[in-house]
Amino acid sequence: MNQTLASLLASAPAHPPVGGSWTLGINGLFTNLFFGESQGSDYGTVAGLDSGSDALFLFIWYVGVFFFLLVVGLMGYFAWKYRRVPGKAVEPSASHNTALEITWTVIPTIILFLIFFWGYQGYVSAQTAPVEAEQIELNGYKWGWTFTYDNGKQSAETQSFAGESSQIPIFYVPEDTPVRLKMSSSDVIHSFWVPDFRTKLDVMPNRYQPYWFRAKALSETPDKLESASIKIGEDDLGEPIEESYEYRDHWIFCAEYCGDQHSQMAAVLRVVPMGVYQAWKSDPGYEEGITPLCEVGELVWKAKGCNACHSIDGAAKAGPTWLNNYRYDVPLSDGSIVAGNDVTEWENYVRESILYPAAKIHEGYPNQMPSYNGRISDFELRGVIAYMKTLSDRASESERNSACSGGEADGAAEGDADGIEEDAGEDAGAMGNEL
């Protein structure tokens, strides 16, 4: 990881900011009580409740309260007025009242039409982005999110979530700028939900779902801001020059149950100044031939959702752990074994399992991993293989050094060389199963 992203990661808070001052007034009271404080996007949330989903929900709330009190009040009044009184004849029930029937049909119909067109206007607005909007592709998968920016960059920055072993990605967007998301799913139906934006849209496989928003300017939410720094250059001595900036974080969740790790399918949307966004987007995060392969693999494990299913400490998850995988036999569901003492076979197995996960299924695990074919580069694949080697207690010192020496090292070649050197002593001990 280069200095720029390292400084960003070091400055990131453990969790997005929560809480803050409440909007005054009865509307603000109900909004905060039911939905949380409106703070994120100019679409769907508003200050002053003049439009958007907050105002629509409150309108529905007030209409519901009014008719609840009206109906219950009339029911109580009529129960008292027409109660049975000894010695008084029971009044006959009316069989028809045209004026009353028209009234209770027309008025609710008008209200329902108003709610429909109000909501439809908001839906159409969310689907039709301004032409100058920043274009980002969002992909949902079991169990994580990825943002791919218009220059091909994907975020490699993460923060802990629900425990130190679980990492979720951080996605950057510019403040006060329209952003259009082209959303799709790699497997099942997910639901993209940003509570602060009042946004929940289904993300489906085999089709694109559009959505756009304009994150509020940072100056509009001064009590929600955190501080970080970014590298802007180097001085005459080669020391980094950093500039401080403020940002605001928002949670991203999946609101559609999608499997075992559904509750872990989260991310952080970070709103930053436009200058910081452009500098961050132009920074590749890691460079082929410069960044050590094992560091690339660790970044991929964090940023591309591998950590959602594969632990690095032996903990049980939806997929096999990466701890002590290298140079250990891998039992497959068809009864065959990937030999741990054959480095080339193991590397080919890992590569195939990432690109075509259904080809060979690890014993004891279901066939549920999505394919990463087209979503991960060959350089990143080599990084994953190198990183997995560093997690094994059977990797030799030279293998560890090669895996972390630099981006140009070829994992297969170095693995074969070390394998020839060590096979004689390790054949007998390399038959254990993965933890």
C-alpha positions in Angstrom: 0.0 0.0 0.0 1.4 3.4 -0.9 1.8 6.3 1.5 -1.4 8.0 0.3 -3.7 5.2 1.1 -1.8 4.2 4.2 -2.4 7.7 5.6 -6.0 7.5 4.7 -6.4 4.1 6.3 -4.6 5.2 9.5 -6.8 8.2 9.9 -10.1 6.3 9.3 -12.4 6.0 12.3 -13.5 2.6 13.6 -17.1 3.2 12.6 -19.1 5.8 10.7 -20.3 8.7 12.9 -23.7 8.4 14.3 -26.0 10.6 16.3 -25.9 14.4 16.1 -28.3 17.3 16.7 -32.0 16.7 16.1 -34.1 18.8 13.7 -36.4 21.1 15.7 -40.2 21.0 15.4 -42.8 18.3 15.3 -41.8 17.2 11.7 -38.2 16.8 12.9 -39.3 14.9 16.0 -41.2 12.3 13.9 -38.5 12.1 11.3 -35.8 11.3 13.8 -38.0 9.0 15.7 -39.0 6.9 12.7 -36.2 7.2 10.2 -33.2 8.8 11.8 -31.8 12.2 11.1 -31.8 13.3 7.4 -28.2 14.1 6.6 -27.0 12.4 3.5 -28.3 13.2 0.0 -30.3 15.9 -1.7 -32.3 13.2 -3.4 -34.7 11.4 -1.1 -33.9 13.6 2.0 -34.5 17.2 2.5 -34.0 20.0 5.0 -37.3 21.6 5.7 -39.3 18.7 4.4 -40.4 20.5 1.3 -40.0 17.4 -0.9 -38.5 13.9 -1.0 -39.2 10.7 0.8 -39.2 12.2 4.3 -42.0 14.5 3.5 -44.0 11.8 1.7 -43.6 9.4 4.6 -44.7 12.1 7.1 -47.7 13.0 4.8 -48.7 9.3 4.9 -48.2 9.3 8.7 -50.4 12.3 9.2 -53.1 11.0 6.9 -53.0 7.6 8.8 -53.2 9.3 12.2 -56.1 11.5 11.1 -58.2 8.7 9.8 -57.3 6.4 12.7 -58.5 9.1 15.2 -61.6 9.8 13.0 -62.7 6.2 12.6 -62.0 5.2 16.2 -63.6 8.4 17.5 -66.7 7.9 15.4 -66.9 4.3 16.4 -66.7 5.2 20.1 -69.3 8.0 19.6 -71.7 5.8 17.8 -71.3 3.0 20.3 -72.3 5.4 23.0 -75.0 7.3 21.1 -76.8 4.1 19.8 -76.3 2.0 22.9 -79.2 0.0 24.0 -81.4 1.8 26.5 -84.2 -0.1 28.5 -87.6 1.0 27.3 -86.3 2.6 24.1 -87.0 1.0 20.7 -83.9 0.1 18.6 -83.5 2.4 15.6 -83.5 0.7 12.2 -80.2 0.6 10.4 -79.9 2.7 7.2 -79.6 0.5 4.1 -78.1 3.2 1.8 -76.6 6.7 1.9 -75.4 7.9 -1.5 -73.7 11.1 -0.2 -71.8 9.2 2.4 -70.7 6.4 0.0 -69.5 9.0 -2.5 -67.6 10.9 0.1 -65.7 7.9 1.6 -64.9 6.7 -2.0 -63.8 10.0 -3.6 -61.7 11.4 -0.7 -59.5 8.3 -0.1 -59.1 7.9 -3.9 -57.8 11.5 -4.2 -55.4 10.9 -1.4 -54.1 7.6 -2.9 -53.6 9.2 -6.3 -51.6 12.0 -4.6 -49.4 9.5 -2.8 -48.9 7.5 -6.0 -47.9 10.5 -8.1 -45.7 12.0 -5.3 -43.9 8.7 -4.9 -43.7 8.1 -8.7 -42.1 11.5 -9.2 -39.4 10.6 -6.6 -38.8 7.2 -8.3 -38.4 8.8 -11.7 -36.1 11.4 -10.3 -33.9 8.7 -8.8 -33.7 6.9 -12.2 -32.8 9.9 -14.3 -29.3 11.2 -13.6 -28.0 14.6 -14.8 -25.7 14.2 -17.8 -22.7 15.5 -15.9 -23.0 12.8 -13.2 -20.0 10.9 -12.0 -20.4 7.3 -13.4 -19.7 4.4 -11.0 -20.6 0.7 -11.5 -21.8 -1.1 -8.4 -21.7 -4.9 -8.1 -23.4 -6.9 -5.3 -22.4 -10.4 -4.5 -22.5 -12.9 -1.6 -21.5 -11.1 0.6 -20.1 -7.8 -0.3 -20.1 -4.7 -2.6 -17.7 -3.4 -5.1 -17.5 0.1 -6.8 -15.7 0.3 -10.1 -15.0 3.9 -11.1 -14.9 5.3 -14.7 -11.1 4.9 -14.8 -11.2 1.2 -13.7 -10.1 1.9 -10.1 -11.6 -0.2 -7.3 -11.2 0.7 -3.7 -8.6 -1.2 -1.7 -9.3 0.6 1.5 -11.2 -1.1 4.3 -12.2 -0.8 8.0 -13.2 -3.3 10.6 -16.8 -4.3 11.0 -18.4 -6.6 13.6 -15.0 -7.8 14.8 -11.4 -7.2 13.8 -11.3 -10.2 11.5 -14.2 -8.8 9.3 -13.3 -6.0 6.9 -15.7 -3.9 4.8 -14.7 -1.7 1.9 -14.7 2.1 1.9 -16.0 3.8 -1.3 -15.3 7.4 -2.1 -17.7 9.9 -3.7 -17.4 13.7 -4.1 -19.5 16.1 -2.1 -22.3 18.2 -3.8 -21.8 16.3 -7.1 -24.3 14.1 -8.9 -23.2 10.4 -8.8 -24.9 7.8 -11.0 -24.7 4.1 -10.0 -25.1 1.4 -12.5 -26.0 -1.5 -10.2 -26.0 -5.3 -10.9 -25.6 -8.5 -9.0 -23.3 -11.5 -9.6 -25.5 -14.1 -8.0 -28.8 -13.5 -6.2 -31.1 -10.5 -5.6 -29.5 -8.0 -3.2 -30.9 -4.6 -2.0 -28.7 -1.5 -1.9 -29.6 0.4 1.2 -28.1 3.7 2.4 -30.3 4.6 5.5 -29.0 8.2 5.5 -30.1 8.6 1.9 -33.5 7.0 2.4 -32.5 4.6 -0.5 -33.3 1.0 -0.9 -33.2 -0.4 -4.4 -33.1 -4.1 -5.5 -29.9 -5.1 -7.3 -30.6 -8.1 -9.6 -28.5 -10.5 -11.7 -28.5 -10.2 -15.5 -29.7 -6.6 -15.6 -28.6 -3.1 -14.6 -30.5 -1.0 -12.1 -29.8 2.8 -12.2 -29.8 5.1 -9.3 -28.3 8.5 -8.7 -27.8 10.8 -5.8 -26.0 14.1 -4.9 -24.3 13.8 -1.5 -24.9 17.0 0.6 -22.0 19.4 0.8 -19.8 18.8 3.9 -20.5 22.3 5.1 -24.2 21.4 5.5 -23.4 18.8 8.2 -20.5 20.2 10.3 -21.3 18.0 13.3 -21.0 14.8 11.2 -17.5 15.4 9.9 -14.3 13.5 10.6 -10.7 14.4 9.7 -8.0 12.6 7.7 -5.0 13.5 5.5 -3.9 12.7 2.0 -0.4 12.8 0.4 -0.1 15.7 -2.1 3.6 15.5 -2.8 7.1 15.2 -1.4 9.6 17.8 -0.1 13.2 18.2 -1.1 14.2 15.3 1.3 11.7 12.9 -0.2 9.4 13.2 2.9 5.7 13.1 2.1 3.7 16.3 2.2 0.2 15.7 3.5 -2.9 17.9 3.5 -5.8 17.5 6.0 -9.4 17.3 4.8 -12.8 16.5 6.3 -15.2 13.8 5.3 -18.5 12.3 6.2 -19.3 8.5 6.3 -22.6 6.7 5.6 -23.4 3.1 6.0 -24.3 0.8 3.1 -26.2 -2.4 3.9 -28.0 -5.1 2.0 -31.7 -5.1 2.8 -32.6 -8.3 1.1 -31.8 -11.6 2.8 -29.2 -13.3 0.6 -27.7 -16.1 2.6 -25.6 -17.0 5.6 -23.5 -13.8 5.8 -26.2 -11.4 4.8 -25.8 -9.4 8.0 -22.1 -8.9 7.2 -22.8 -7.4 3.8 -21.9 -3.8 4.6 -19.7 -1.0 3.3 -19.0 2.6 4.0 -19.7 5.5 1.6 -17.3 8.3 2.2 -18.1 11.8 1.1 -15.0 13.9 0.5 -14.1 17.2 -1.2 -13.9 17.0 -5.0 -10.1 17.6 -5.0 -9.5 14.7 -2.6 -11.8 12.5 -4.6 -9.9 13.2 -7.8 -6.6 12.6 -6.1 -7.8 9.4 -4.5 -9.3 8.1 -7.8 -6.1 8.7 -9.7 -4.0 6.8 -7.2 -3.8 3.1 -8.2 -3.4 1.8 -4.7 -0.8 -0.7 -5.7 1.5 -0.8 -8.8 2.5 -3.9 -10.7 6.2 -4.5 -10.4 6.5 -2.3 -7.3 4.0 -3.4 -4.6 5.0 -6.8 -3.0 2.7 -9.5 -4.2 1.7 -10.6 -0.7 0.5 -7.0 0.1 -1.5 -7.0 -3.1 -3.1 -10.3 -2.1 -4.0 -8.9 1.4 -5.6 -5.9 -0.2 -7.6 -8.1 -2.6 -8.7 -10.3 0.4 -10.0 -7.1 2.1 -11.4 -5.2 -0.8 -12.9 -7.8 -3.1 -15.0 -9.6 -0.5 -12.8 -12.6 0.1 -12.8 -11.9 3.8 -16.5 -12.4 4.0 -16.2 -16.1 3.4 -12.5 -17.0 4.0 -10.8 -16.3 7.3 -7.0 -16.0 7.7 -6.9 -17.1 11.4 -8.6 -20.5 11.1 -12.0 -19.3 12.1 -15.0 -21.1 10.5 -16.8 -19.2 7.8 -18.8 -19.9 4.7 -15.7 -21.0 2.8 -12.4 -22.7 3.7 -9.9 -20.7 5.7 -6.7 -19.5 4.0 -4.7 -20.3 7.1 -2.4 -23.3 6.5 -3.8 -23.9 3.0 -0.5 -23.9 1.1 1.4 -27.2 1.2 -1.5 -29.0 2.8 -3.6 -31.5 1.0 -7.0 -30.2 -0.1 -9.8 -32.8 0.0 -12.4 -32.3 -2.7 -16.1 -33.3 -2.7 -15.6 -35.9 -5.4 -13.2 -37.8 -3.2 -10.0 -36.6 -4.9 -7.2 -34.6 -3.3 -5.2 -31.7 -4.4 -1.7 -32.7 -3.4 -0.1 -30.3 -1.0 3.4 -31.2 -2.0 2.8 -30.3 -5.6 3.1 -26.5 -5.7 2.1 -26.2 -9.3 -1.1 -28.3 -8.8 -2.0 -26.3 -5.7 -1.5 -22.9 -7.5 -3.6 -24.1 -10.5 -6.3 -25.3 -8.0 -6.4 -21.8 -6.3 -6.5 -20.0 -9.7 -9.2 -22.3 -11.0 -11.3 -22.0 -7.8 -11.2 -18.2 -8.1 -12.1 -18.0 -11.7 -14.3 -21.1 -12.0 -15.3 -22.0 -8.4 -17.7 -24.8 -9.4 -14.9 -26.8 -11.1 -13.5 -28.3 -7.9 -15.5 -28.1 -4.6 -13.7 -28.3 -1.3 -15.1 -31.1 0.8 -17.5 -30.0 3.4 -18.5 -26.8 1.7 -21.4 -26.0 -0.7 -21.0 -24.7 -4.3 -21.9 -21.1 -3.5 -18.9 -19.0 -4.4 -19.4 -16.5 -7.3 -17.0 -16.5 -10.2 -14.3 -13.8 -10.2 -13.5 -14.3 -13.9 -13.3 -10.7 -15.3 -13.4 -9.2 -11.9 -9.8 -9.9 -10.8 -6.6 -9.3 -12.8 -3.8 -11.8 -13.3 -1.6 -9.6 -11.2 -4.1 -9.7 -8.3 -4.5 -13.5 -8.7 -0.8 -13.9 -8.3 -1.0 -11.6 -5.3 -3.7 -13.8 -3.7 -1.5 -16.9 -4.2 1.5 -15.2 -2.7 -0.5 -14.0 0.3 -1.9 -17.5 1.0 1.7 -18.8 1.0 2.6 -16.4 3.8 -0.3 -17.7 5.9 1.0 -21.3 5.9 3.3 -22.7 8.5 4.8 -25.0 5.9 6.0 -22.3 3.6 9.8 -22.0 3.7 11.6 -18.8 4.6 12.6 -18.4 0.9 9.0 -18.8 -0.2 7.9 -16.1 2.2 10.6 -13.8 1.1 9.8 -14.4 -2.6 6.1 -13.8 -2.0 6.8 -10.4 -0.4 9.8 -9.3 -2.5 8.1 -7.5 -5.3 5.3 -7.5 -7.8 7.4 -9.0 -10.7 8.1 -12.3 -8.9 6.4 -15.3 -10.5 4.7 -17.3 -7.8 4.7 -20.6 -9.7 8.3 -20.5 -10.6 9.5 -19.7 -7.2 7.2 -22.2 -5.6 8.5 -25.0 -7.9 12.1 -24.2 -7.0 11.4 -24.3 -3.3 9.2 -27.4 -3.8 12.1 -29.4 -5.4 14.3 -28.3 -2.5 11.9 -29.4 0.2 9.8 -32.2 -1.2 12.0 -35.0 0.2 11.5 -33.8 3.8 7.9 -32.7 3.5 6.1 -35.4 1.6 5.2 -37.3 4.7 4.1 -34.3 6.7 2.1 -32.5 3.9 -1.0 -34.9 4.1 -3.0 -33.0 6.7 -6.3 -31.5 5.8 -7.0 -27.8 5.9 -8.3 -26.3 9.2 
